């Protein structure tokens, strides 16, 4: 997984989060430039944490329990190899 994958993953997390935070500020009725900047910063930080943790798990080859449970069982012949 190259840099383009991780950049795309970051953007797929940051953009919707920014939209949600901006809508919340707009719904409160206090939409100023400072509120929009705050939403952008929080979205960037949260997406960076999300992507950084995913990249770290990928780098260390840590698999999730749900992924392991979804994998098909190995046959006795495949286990002997």
C-alpha positions as CSV (number, residue, x, y, z in Angstrom):
1,X,0.0,0.0,0.0
2,X,1.7,3.1,-1.2
3,X,1.5,6.7,-0.2
4,X,-1.5,7.4,-2.5
5,X,-3.6,4.8,-0.6
6,X,-2.8,6.5,2.8
7,X,-3.4,10.0,1.4
8,X,-6.8,8.9,0.0
9,X,-7.7,7.2,3.3
10,X,-6.8,10.4,5.2
11,X,-8.9,12.5,2.9
12,X,-11.8,10.1,3.1
13,X,-11.7,10.5,6.9
14,X,-11.0,14.3,7.0
15,X,-13.4,15.6,4.5
16,X,-16.7,14.1,5.9
17,X,-15.6,14.8,9.4
18,X,-15.0,18.5,8.5
19,X,-18.4,18.6,6.9
20,X,-20.1,17.1,10.0
21,X,-18.3,19.6,12.3
22,X,-19.1,22.5,10.1
23,X,-22.8,21.6,9.9
24,X,-22.8,21.3,13.7
25,X,-21.3,24.8,14.0
26,X,-23.8,26.1,11.5
27,X,-26.7,24.5,13.4
28,X,-25.6,26.2,16.6
29,X,-26.0,29.5,14.7
30,X,-22.5,30.8,15.5
31,X,-20.8,30.2,12.2
32,X,-17.7,32.4,12.0
33,X,-14.4,32.1,10.3
34,X,-12.9,31.0,13.6
35,X,-15.5,28.2,14.0
36,X,-14.9,26.9,10.5
37,X,-11.1,27.0,11.2
38,X,-11.7,25.1,14.4
39,X,-13.7,22.4,12.6
40,X,-11.0,22.1,10.0
41,X,-8.2,21.7,12.6
42,X,-10.2,19.1,14.6
43,X,-11.0,17.2,11.4
44,X,-7.4,17.2,10.3
45,X,-6.1,16.0,13.7
46,X,-8.8,13.3,14.1
47,X,-8.1,12.0,10.6
48,X,-4.4,12.0,11.2
49,X,-4.8,9.9,14.3
50,X,-7.2,7.5,12.5
51,X,-4.9,7.1,9.5
52,X,-1.7,6.9,11.7
53,X,-3.1,4.1,13.8
54,X,-4.2,2.2,10.7
55,X,-0.8,2.7,9.1
56,X,0.9,1.5,12.3
57,X,-1.2,-1.6,12.4
58,X,-0.5,-2.3,8.7
59,X,3.3,-1.7,9.3
60,X,3.3,-4.2,12.2
61,X,1.1,-6.6,10.3
62,X,-1.4,-6.7,13.2
63,X,-4.6,-8.4,12.1
64,X,-8.0,-7.7,13.6
65,X,-10.0,-10.5,15.3
66,X,-12.9,-9.9,13.0
67,X,-10.7,-10.4,9.9
68,X,-9.3,-13.6,11.4
69,X,-12.8,-14.9,12.1
70,X,-14.0,-14.2,8.6
71,X,-11.1,-16.1,7.0
72,X,-12.0,-19.6,5.8
73,X,-10.8,-22.5,7.9
74,X,-7.7,-24.3,6.7
75,X,-8.0,-27.9,5.7
76,X,-6.0,-30.6,7.4
77,X,-3.9,-31.0,4.2
78,X,-3.0,-27.3,4.2
79,X,-2.0,-27.3,7.9
80,X,0.5,-30.1,7.3
81,X,2.5,-28.0,4.8
